[in-house]
Amino acid sequence: MTTTARARHPTDLPDTAWAPIAGLVIRPCPEGGRPCTRARWREYIDATLYVMRTGCPWRMLPHDFTVTWSAAHKHFLRLTRRGVWTKLLRLLREEARVRAGRNAKPTGAVVDSSSVKAMPVAGVRGFDGAKKIDGFKRHILVDTTGLLLGVTVTAANVQDRAAFASLLTTTLWSCSTIRKVWADKGYTGNGPADTASRARIELEIVSGPKPVGGFAIQPRRWVVERTNGWINHHRRLVRQYETTTAAHEGFLILSQIGLLLNRLDRGQLFDTL
């Protein structure tokens, strides 16, 4: 049963999904400020999930939400800056892996990037000559089941090999057990190899003959391509609507948190959405 007076939206968290994350999200209210109840904090999260999945502007948040769009937006940015989404993703990912009979922390990972068009707003952007896209690029690292480990957002003209060091360093802070990474030919060269070597990680470039007459699945790499598909199910993430890369990274991580919460709630850990 929902804890708010409004009608339930399809994007709202069920009670079983809200319970394990409430302790991380809820913060004490400032002295003299408006009391922030558990129901109000939950409404902030539900409003953010609605914006992420539907792609609507913050100002067009439906009026039946019991919080204002500005308050929901403010708390989303605060939780992003505090690293709450990253911590929550790690906890849910480890629980999902354990329930699936795997070790909590992965030892293998797959890396890839995808270029996304940007709206005419202030922020980092560039032109990807290979994909003919003016916007930015998402660099993601996933485990061998497709669960997100780390993300870095750059201008679209930044090459994959140039962003690999930052992505790997960021990911190792929360998942230091990685020992092997699979990548495509965009990660060839001394830079990625040296970065992996310093971190004592084996970097394997997955390549094969070009497909003739259709699509050919490449070993290991198909996992990260599927994760990119999961990400693009959320309309807020199909373009760059945010003015900062941090906000887009926050939405991207939150999209995978929602995926994990739904799977853990249903007991279907490694199905598609």
Summary of the structure (lengths in Angstrom):
residues: 273
radius of gyration: 19.3
end to end distance: 23.2
largest distance: 67.6
contacts: 819
relative contact order: 0.15
helix: 44%
strand: 15%
